Amino acid sequence: MLFITERSMYTLGGEQTYTHVYEMNDVPLDSDDYEEFYAEHGFPVNVEIYGQIDDNPDAALVLLAEENSIGWIEHENQLYDFTIDDINAVMMHYNGMLGIYMEHNETTELLVPVLEEGMVVVTWMDNIYDEWEEEDLNQ
């Protein structure tokens, strides 16, 4: 089970707090004091990716991928296993924002996640911004 908590570190600028996700395999279910448990360990969390599936900018966000369907992260045209370290990097450097590769479904004409070996492919937001800049230059 994944948990999210706030941690702190000391840098030259002083104490910095950050969000940290980690896995706890042996969750004590018999704890009578949940407040104490959450204060010590953080809160359970599910990793989910939300986004738009049509071209209407006013459309509601929909669930695109859940934790068990996110398999890959693309970096420099290579696919790597998506890990907890990647989740923490996304939280620390991109405020929880992550790019997800999408394609048009010919039947519904909506966007659907690109699957590789049955798993969703995600990427860093820097890659998404770089692709947008390249598209603008090519127009």
C-alpha positions as CSV (number, residue, x, y, z in Angstrom):
1,M,0.0,0.0,0.0
2,L,1.3,3.4,-0.9
3,F,1.4,6.2,1.6
4,I,2.1,9.9,1.2
5,T,3.7,12.1,3.9
6,E,5.4,15.4,4.2
7,R,9.2,15.3,5.0
8,S,11.8,18.0,5.4
9,M,15.5,18.4,4.6
10,Y,18.0,21.0,5.4
11,T,19.7,22.9,2.6
12,L,21.8,26.1,2.3
13,G,18.5,28.0,2.2
14,G,17.2,26.5,5.4
15,E,14.7,23.8,6.0
16,Q,12.7,22.7,2.9
17,T,9.6,20.5,3.1
18,Y,8.5,18.1,0.4
19,T,5.9,15.4,-0.3
20,H,7.1,11.8,-0.3
21,V,5.4,8.7,-1.4
22,Y,6.5,5.3,-0.1
23,E,5.3,1.7,0.0
24,M,4.4,0.1,3.3
25,N,4.0,-3.7,3.0
26,D,3.0,-4.5,6.5
27,V,0.2,-2.1,7.5
28,P,-0.9,-2.7,11.0
29,L,-4.7,-3.0,10.8
30,D,-5.3,-3.4,14.5
31,S,-4.2,0.1,15.4
32,D,-6.8,1.8,17.7
33,D,-5.3,5.3,17.3
34,Y,-5.6,6.2,13.6
35,E,-4.6,9.8,14.3
36,E,-1.3,8.7,15.8
37,F,-0.7,6.3,12.9
38,Y,-1.4,8.9,10.2
39,A,0.7,11.5,12.0
40,E,3.7,9.0,12.0
41,H,3.2,7.4,8.6
42,G,1.2,9.7,6.5
43,F,-2.0,8.8,4.6
44,P,-2.8,6.0,2.2
45,V,-2.8,7.2,-1.4
46,N,-3.8,5.8,-4.9
47,V,-1.9,7.0,-7.9
48,E,-4.3,8.1,-10.7
49,I,-3.9,10.2,-13.8
50,Y,-6.7,12.4,-15.0
51,G,-7.1,14.3,-18.3
52,Q,-9.3,15.3,-21.1
53,I,-10.4,12.9,-23.8
54,D,-11.9,15.3,-26.3
55,D,-11.0,18.7,-27.9
56,N,-13.5,20.7,-25.8
57,P,-11.4,22.7,-23.2
58,D,-14.4,22.9,-20.9
59,A,-14.9,19.1,-20.8
60,A,-14.6,17.5,-17.4
61,L,-11.4,15.5,-16.6
62,V,-11.7,11.8,-16.7
63,L,-9.7,9.0,-15.1
64,L,-7.1,7.9,-17.7
65,A,-5.0,5.5,-15.7
66,E,-4.7,4.0,-12.2
67,E,-1.7,2.8,-10.3
68,N,-1.8,-0.8,-11.6
69,S,-2.1,0.3,-15.2
70,I,0.8,2.7,-15.3
71,G,3.7,0.6,-16.5
72,W,6.2,2.7,-18.4
73,I,7.9,6.1,-18.3
74,E,9.5,7.4,-21.5
75,H,12.9,9.1,-21.2
76,E,15.1,9.9,-24.3
77,N,13.0,7.6,-26.5
78,Q,13.5,4.6,-24.1
79,L,10.8,3.0,-21.9
80,Y,11.6,2.3,-18.3
81,D,9.5,0.7,-15.5
82,F,7.5,3.4,-13.7
83,T,8.6,3.3,-10.1
84,I,7.9,5.0,-6.7
85,D,11.1,7.0,-7.4
86,D,9.4,8.4,-10.5
87,I,6.3,9.3,-8.5
88,N,8.5,11.2,-6.0
89,A,10.3,13.0,-8.8
90,V,7.0,14.0,-10.3
91,M,5.8,15.3,-6.9
92,M,9.0,17.2,-6.2
93,H,9.8,18.7,-9.6
94,Y,6.4,18.9,-11.4
95,N,3.9,19.5,-8.7
96,G,2.3,16.1,-9.4
97,M,1.8,16.8,-13.1
98,L,2.8,14.0,-15.5
99,G,2.4,13.7,-19.3
100,I,0.6,10.7,-20.7
101,Y,0.8,9.5,-24.3
102,M,-2.6,9.5,-26.0
103,E,-3.9,8.6,-29.4
104,H,-7.3,9.0,-31.2
105,N,-9.7,6.1,-31.1
106,E,-11.0,5.8,-34.7
107,T,-14.3,4.4,-33.5
108,T,-15.2,7.0,-30.8
109,E,-12.9,9.8,-32.1
110,L,-11.9,10.4,-28.5
111,L,-8.4,10.3,-27.1
112,V,-7.3,7.1,-25.3
113,P,-4.0,6.3,-23.6
114,V,-1.3,4.6,-25.6
115,L,-0.6,1.1,-24.3
116,E,2.7,-0.7,-24.5
117,E,2.4,-4.4,-23.5
118,G,-1.0,-3.5,-22.0
119,M,0.3,-0.7,-19.8
120,V,0.1,3.1,-20.0
121,V,3.1,5.1,-21.1
122,V,3.8,8.4,-19.3
123,T,6.6,11.0,-19.6
124,W,8.0,14.0,-17.8
125,M,6.3,17.3,-18.4
126,D,9.6,18.7,-19.8
127,N,9.1,16.3,-22.7
128,I,5.6,17.5,-23.3
129,Y,6.7,21.1,-23.3
130,D,9.6,20.3,-25.7
131,E,7.1,18.6,-28.1
132,W,4.8,21.7,-28.0
133,E,7.8,24.0,-28.8
134,E,8.8,21.8,-31.7
135,E,5.3,21.8,-33.1
136,D,5.2,25.6,-32.8
137,L,8.5,25.9,-34.7
138,N,7.3,23.6,-37.5
139,Q,4.1,25.6,-38.2
